[in-house]
Amino acid sequence: MEDTTGPVVYQKLLLWEQSWESEEEEEEISEPLIFDPWKPQDSSWKEVSARPGAWAQLVATLLLLAVGFSLAVWQLHTRGSSTENLGSVVPPPSGHSHRPGVYHHGAIISPAAVCSHLGQELLVAGGNVVDAGVGAALCLAVVHPHATGLGAMFWGLFYNSSSGNSTALTSGPVQTLVPGLGLPSALPTLRLLHTRFGRLPWPRLLVGPTTLAKDGFLVDTPLARALEAQGTKGLCPLLCHTDGTPLGPGARATNPKLAEVLDRAALAPSPDFAGDALLSLLAKDLGLEGPSAEPMPTLEPALQLSLAQGILFTTPSPSAGPELLALLEAALQSGGPSPGPCPPPLQATETPVSSALATVDSSGSVLLLVSSLNSSFGSRHLSPSTGVLLSNLVAKSAINTWACPLILLGSPDETEADVLGLVASGTPVVAGVTTHALLSHLAGPQTQAQHQHQAQQGPTESPSVCGQGSVLQVAAHAEHAHVSSVPSGCCPFQGF
């Protein structure tokens, strides 16, 4: 557990970089380019007034100063108000651009375009990577009920570049409401993370998800495919047409009961009350006097593994983090960093069991979040009072094989210590997939020239990640934020 007790406040993000002049240019300019009427001059007033055009020069100088002052005031005004006009940020005329996925300040990547956009808005509004990640996770709980939700369990990994600490987030031990139905812990877990490390007010993070649940969201391709593959049993009327057929891509779905729960959670003064906003209604639906257990989310130090290339961080047991570190150690001891064999291919009966997202800022702070309902659409028990799909996670599920986010912090001996974050989703053999992705990264070119070219191109990508699932990659290098995915293009990203 970190020593910090208050919220982490990052340095405010500027909307574009300042232009700096080199010291050589400054040395070459020995005289002011604009005449300063307030600076004492060597010549007498009579000598100045006797020169032809002296008064014209003085008037012109005053006009230039007035225009310059007005432009400075305008620039400060627009810079101060730009965070209020979300999504309208543009670079200055003298700015420069990068390839897609490279940004000056911060970025987010997630499985849903609307949630990546919401995370970007929170970053532009002055939030940090925790605000953006938690807001996007709540958004995914609305628009991707096949993979995550308020009934899901969460694991997270947060590297704070300001303090140099890495923290693991866990929903706590698996608990059940009744046999076969997992105890929802998403709200108190995400609320705990935000309380400790967030910057924006908690209600601000719930505005977007609440609006989507109340006014409706468009069914995207991943959700439509899950509905087509899994059917609509237990999901009507939430995700069905009136005739019981599943909603297709582009159809609008609403979840007003979930919107009410999020409204109540926004007013919760603490993580415990955030959980109460949901648990009391669930107990009523199930005919219980009250939930027999309470969620017990925790924040604790991340696991570490020292390498020649830096330090690895991941989540502790009962996540798959220890398994990930064991696989990496075995691979590295067997002959140096090289891509290991892919895990066995998934069986046709297996379905994606997790959802992941990642956020990064240019200073190197990274948040990785992964959640699961245990199977597609969880238990398919739709709570009528809350609009929440409960998971079918059970207490005997000792190891959460779907959870092993990883952060690689470059060697502190380097002039600029790069930070790389990897988080996999969509497969129950995440540890093997993440191991393969990291070994592929470590096996990349290591000469200085090649390293610089690689950094400009973003994190290492391969055509596929063992042909299954996806890996989200975020990195900070040379004061820029990088985001990408393997396979490329599987997950929308946004940044500024």
N, C-alpha and C positions, 0 to 999 in steps of 0.2 A: 504494500500500500504506500502510496507516495505521501510525503510530508505535507504537501500543499493542502490547505483546508479551504481556501477560497477559490472562486472561479478563475481560470486562466484567461488573461486578457492579452491577446496578441497585438502586435503593432498594427495600427490601422492600415488597411490596404489602400494604396493609391490607385487611381484609375488608369494611369499610364506612367511610364518611367520618365524621370527628369532627364534632360539632355545636359551632359557635362562637357566642359571644355578641358583640354589637356593642359598640363602645367606649362608646356612649351609655348602654347598659344597665348597663355596669360603673360608669359615673360616677354613675348614679342610686342605686346600692346603696352607701350610706355606712356601714351597720351590718351586722354579720354576721347571717345569718338563723338561725344556730344558736349558742347560747351556748357560748363556749369556756371550759371550767373551768381550762385551763392558762394562760390569758392574765391578766396582772396587772390587777386592777380598781381603779377609783378609790375605791369604797366600801370600808370596813373589813369584816372578817369578821363582826363583831358585827351590822353593819347588814344584811348579807346574810342572816344566820341569823334576824334578827328579822322579816324580811318573811314574810307568810303564803305557804306553798307553796314556799319557796325550796328546801327539800330535794327536794321532788317534781320541781321544775324541773331540779335538778342530776341526779337519777337519770334523768329522761327524756332529758336531753342526752347522758349517757353511753350510754344504750341506742341513741340515734340514731347516735352515732359508731361504735358497735360494728357496727350493721347496715350503715352506709355502708362501713366497712372490709371487711366480709365480701363485700358486693356487688362492691367493687373487685377483691378477690382473685379472685372467681368470674369476673368479666369478663376479667381478664388470663389466667386459666387456659383459658377457652373460646377466647379469641382465639389463644392459642399453640398449642392442639391442633387448631384447625379445619382447618389445612392437611393434617392426616393423614387426615381423613375426607373424601376427595375426592368432590365432587358434592353435599355436604350443606351448602354455604354458603348462609345465608339472611340477609337484611338485618335490622338491629335494628328493634324496634317503631317507633322514631321515624324510620326510614329512608324514602326515597321511591323510586319506580320510574320507569322510562322505557319508551318504545315499544320493541318488539323491534329488536335491533341496536344499541342504545346501552347502554354499560356504564361503570361507574366506574373500572375498573382495566385490563382487557385483553380481547381477543377474537380469534377466529380464524374464518376462512371457508374451506371446502374443498369438493370435489365429493362427499364421502362423509360421512354423519352420524357414523359411528363414529370417523372420523379427526378431525373437528372436536371431538367430545367428548374424545378422547384429548388433543388440544392444550389444551383448557380445563383438563383435569386437571393437566397439566404447569404451566400458569400458576398454578393455585391452590396447587400444591405448592411454589411459590417460584421457578419457572423464569421466564426472560425470553422475549421473542418469538422468539429463535433456538431455544431449547429446544422451544418449542411448535411452531414451523414444521418443524424437523428431525424431531421425533417424528411429526408428522402426515404428512410426506413419506414416512417409512419405513412408516407405516400404509397409505398409498395404494399403496405398492409391493407390498403384500400383497393388498389388496381390489380394486384397479383395474388388473389386469394388461393390460387392453386399451389403456390410455393411458400408463402409467408402470411403474416397477419397478426392481429393482436393475440391470437391463440398460440402463436409460435414461441419457440425458445430462441434466445439470441446469444451469440458469442461475439466479442469484439476485441480488437487490438489497437491501442492508441499510442503513437510515439509523439511526444511533446518536444519539439525542437528547442523551445525556450528553456526547459529544465533538463533536457537530455534523458528523461525518464520514459520507460515503456510500461504501460498498464494493460492488464487483461480484464475484460468484462465477461461475466458469466451470469446466466439466469439463475444459477444455483442448482441444487440437486433436482432431478426429475421428480415431480409430484403429480398426483392425480386428484381430480375432483370426485369422480366416481370411477369404477373399473372401466378401462378403455378410453377414458377422456382425460387428456393432460390438463394440468393446472396452467392457465394463461399467466405468463410472466413478462410479456413484451413491454407493457406500459411502465411498470415499476422499474424494469431493467433499463430501458432507454431514459427514463426520468432520472435515475441515479447517475447515469453517465453524463447527462446534461447538467445536473446540479453540480457535479464536481468540476466539469471542464468546459461547459458551454459559456457563451457570451451573450447571445440575444435572450430576451425574456422567453420563458417556456411557452406561454400562449402564442407567441409569434410563430413558433414551429408547427403549431397545429392548425393554423389558418388554412393553408393549402389543402392538406388531407381532409379536413372537415368539409371544405367547399366541394371537393371532388365526390365525397360520399353523399352529400346532400343534393347537389345540383346534377350530379352524374359524371361518369367518365366513359371514354370510348374503349371498348374491348380491343386490345392489341393482339398481334399475331401469337405471342407465347400463350396468352390466356385462351385464345380461341382454339389453338392446337390442343391444349390440355383438356378443354371441354369436349372436343371432338373425340379425343382418345379415351377419356375416362367416363363420358356420359354425364347425365345431369341428376342422377339419383342423389337425393338429399340437398340439392343445390337450388331447387325452385322455391319461390319465384325469383330469387336473387339474380340468377344467371341464365334464366330460361325465357323463351317466348311464352305466350299464353297457351300455346298448344303443347308445351313441355319440351320443345326442341331447344338445343343450346344456342345461345347468342353467338353470332359470327363476328368476324373482324369489322370494326367500325360501328357496331351496334352500341347504343348507350345503355349503361347500367347505373342504377342508383342504389344506395344503401342508407336510407334515412335513420335507421336505428343505430347504425355505426356512427353516423354523424352526431347523434345525441350523446353517445358514449365519449367521443372525442371532445365534444363541448364541455362535458363534465370533467374530463381529465385535464382540460386546459386551466380549469379553476383550482386544481388540486395543489395545495401548498407544499406537498412533500411527496416523495416516491411512494410511501405507504398509501396515501390517499389516492394517488393515481391508480393504484391497483384496486382500491375499493370501488372506484367508479365503474368497474366492470364486474368484479367478483360478486357484489351484492345482487346484481341483476341475474347473473348466471345461476346463483344459488336458488333464486326464485323460480327460474325456468326448470331446474332439475328437481324441485321439491325439497330442497335442503334447507335446514334452519340457518345454515351459514357454511362457508367453505371450511373443510376440516383442516386445511393448511394454508399458510400464507407464502407468497413468493419470497425467496431469499436471495436476491441478486447480490453479487459481490464485485468489488474492484480489488485486484491484487497484482503484485509485480509479475511481469511476464517472464516466461522461461527464456534462458539465454544459451547460446552456443557460440564460442569464439572460433573464428576462421581466419585464415591468412588474409582473406578479402574484407574482413570486418566482423561484425557481430550480428548474429541472427536472433530474432525475437519471435516467440509464438505463444499460444495459449496453453495453460496447464491442463492436467487431467481433471475431469473426464472427457475433455476434447481429444481430438486426434493429434494434438500438438506434440506430445512425447513420441508418438509413433513417427511423426514427420522427422523429428530430430534424429531418431534412431536410424531411419532410412538414409538420411543425409550423411551421418557419421560413417555408416557402413560403405556408402558409395565413395566418399572422399578418401577413406582409408584403403580402398581397394586399388587405388591408382590415380588419384587426382580427379578434379572436376571434369566429368564427361556425362552426357545424357545417359541415364540408366534405362533399362527396359520399361516399356509401357505396362501398366497394369492390365490384367485380363479384360477383354471387352465385356461390356454390360450384357446381361441376358435380356432377351426381348421383353420379359415380364417386368423388368425393373424400370422405375420411373424416376425423374428428377426429384430429389428430396430436400433441396436447399435453395436459398436465394442469397446473393451476395452483392455488396456495393463497396466502393472505395472513394475516399476523398483525400486530396493532397493540396498543400500550399507551397509557394515557392521557397519558403524558409525551411522546408523539410518536415513539417508536421504532417502526420498520416493517420487516418482512421480507416480501419477495415471492419466491416460488419457482415456477419453471416447468420442466417436464421433458418429454421426448419419447422414444418408441421409433421415431420416424420415420413409422410407419403403425400402423393399428389392430392390436394384438397383435404389433407389430414384425415380426421375421423368421418368427415361428411356430416357431422352433427352441426346444423346451423341453428344457433341460439336465436329464437324469435324476438327476444327482448333487446338483443345487442347487435344482431347482424354479424356475429363473429362465428367463424368456423373453428371449432376446437381441434386440437391436434390429437393424434392417437399415440403420442409418446407415453411410455409406461415406465414405471420405476425400475424394471429389470434391464432397461436400456442403459447399461453402465457407461459405455463409451459412445460419445457423439462423433461417429466416424465422418460426418459431414463438415466438421468444424476444425480447421487448422490454418487460420490466417498467418501470414509470415511477413516480417519486415527485416530487410537487410540494411544495416547501417554501415556505410563504407568506413575504411580504416581512418581513425582520427589523425594519423600521420600525414594523410593527404591534405593538399591545400584546401580543397573543397570536398568534404565528405558527402558523397551522394547517398540518397535514401531510396530504397526500392521496396514497394509493397506488392504482395501477391495474395490473392484470395480466390479460391475456386468454388464453383457451384455446379449443380446439375448432375452430380454423380455421388454414389456412396463410397467411392474409393478415392477420396479427395487427397489423402496424404501422398499416395503414389503419383497422382497427377501433379500436385504442387512440387514434389521432389523433382520430377522430370523437368518441369518448367524452370526451376531454379538452377539445376545442373546445366541446362541449356544456356542459361544466362551466364553462368560462371565460365563456361567453356568458350565464350565469345572472344573476339580479338582483344588482346591486352596491351598492345603497343600504344604509346601515347597518341600518335596520330590516328590510329584506328579507334582508340577510345573516344577521342574528341568527335570523330565522325559518327560513332555509335550514339553518343550523347545527343548530337544534333538530330539524329533520326528517331530518338525516343528509346524506351525500354526494348530489350531484345524480344523479337517476335519470331515464332515459328509457324509454319502453315497450319498446324493443328496441334491439339494437346492430347496426343494419344487417341485421336478420333472420337473423343467423348467429352461431354461437359464443356466448360469454358473457364478460362482464367482471366481475371481482371488484373491489370498491371497499372500501378501509379509510381511515379518517381519524381524526385526533385534533383535538379542539376543546374549549376550555373545560374542560380536565382530564377529558374523557370520551373513550372509544374508540367509534368508529362502524364498523359493517360492513354491507355490502349488496351486491347484485349486479344486473346487467343482463343478461338479463331478471330481474325480481324473482322470488325464490323458487327460482331454479335450483340454488342451492348452500346446504347447511345451514351455520349458524353457531352458535357458542357463545361465551359470555363470562361475566364476573362483575364 
